[in-house]
Amino acid sequence: MLIARNVRYRCGELDLIMTDGLQVVFIEVRYRSRSDYGSAAASVDHRKRQRLVRAALLWLSRRPGPLPACRFDLVVLGPGQRLWLPGAFLAGGLL
């Protein structure tokens, strides 16, 4: 179920926030029209992951109640390419 889209903070943006059962899923959507500069998935580097985690923590901190289980997914789009990578990366070690 969709909770929010394009949530912006100074530290980063969350493209989609959804639920999968009791789990909150933060989804980064990446599109590349050409692969000259690498794949869309490769564009989610360590710094981008840090920004996503910080933005997710801000979003979670503004919600009442205990912290839910969370997951970071990556959706990769491009010519002839559509991939949904559940659990694409973990937040541990990024903070």
C-alpha positions in Angstrom: 0.0 0.0 0.0 1.3 3.4 -0.9 1.9 5.8 2.0 3.7 8.7 0.4 5.7 9.7 -2.6 8.5 12.3 -3.3 9.1 13.0 0.4 11.8 15.7 0.5 14.2 16.6 3.3 17.4 18.6 3.2 19.4 15.4 3.5 17.6 13.5 0.7 14.4 12.4 -1.0 12.3 9.3 -0.6 10.7 8.4 -3.9 8.1 6.0 -2.6 7.1 4.9 0.9 4.9 1.8 1.0 4.0 -1.0 3.3 4.5 -4.7 2.8 2.5 -6.4 5.5 3.8 -4.8 8.7 7.0 -3.7 7.1 7.7 -0.1 5.8 9.4 -0.1 2.4 11.4 2.8 1.2 11.7 2.6 -2.6 14.3 4.4 -4.7 13.4 4.6 -8.3 16.2 5.0 -10.8 15.8 5.6 -14.6 18.5 5.7 -17.2 17.6 6.3 -20.9 21.1 5.3 -21.9 23.8 3.1 -20.3 26.8 5.3 -21.4 27.5 6.3 -17.8 26.7 2.9 -16.2 23.5 1.3 -15.1 20.7 2.9 -13.1 21.4 0.4 -10.2 25.1 1.4 -10.1 24.1 5.0 -9.6 22.9 4.2 -6.1 26.4 4.5 -4.5 27.4 4.7 -0.8 26.6 8.5 -0.5 23.1 8.0 -2.1 22.4 5.2 0.3 23.4 7.3 3.2 21.1 10.1 2.1 18.2 7.6 1.7 18.8 6.2 5.2 18.9 9.7 6.8 15.7 10.7 5.1 14.1 7.4 6.1 15.1 8.0 9.8 13.7 11.5 9.7 10.4 10.2 8.3 10.3 7.5 10.9 11.1 9.9 13.7 8.0 11.9 12.9 5.7 9.0 13.2 4.1 8.0 16.5 4.7 4.6 18.1 7.4 2.1 18.0 9.7 1.8 15.0 8.5 -0.7 12.4 10.6 -3.1 10.5 11.9 -1.4 7.4 13.4 -2.4 4.1 15.1 -0.4 1.2 14.1 -1.5 -2.3 15.4 -0.3 -5.6 13.4 -0.1 -8.8 15.6 0.1 -11.9 14.0 1.3 -15.2 15.6 1.8 -18.6 15.2 0.8 -22.3 14.1 -2.8 -22.1 14.9 -3.0 -18.4 12.5 -3.2 -15.4 13.8 -4.6 -12.2 12.4 -4.5 -8.6 15.2 -5.4 -6.2 13.6 -6.0 -2.7 16.1 -5.4 0.1 18.6 -3.9 -2.3 20.7 -2.6 0.6 20.8 -2.6 4.4 20.9 0.5 6.6 23.4 -1.0 9.0 26.8 0.6 8.9 25.6 3.6 6.9 25.0 5.9 9.9 
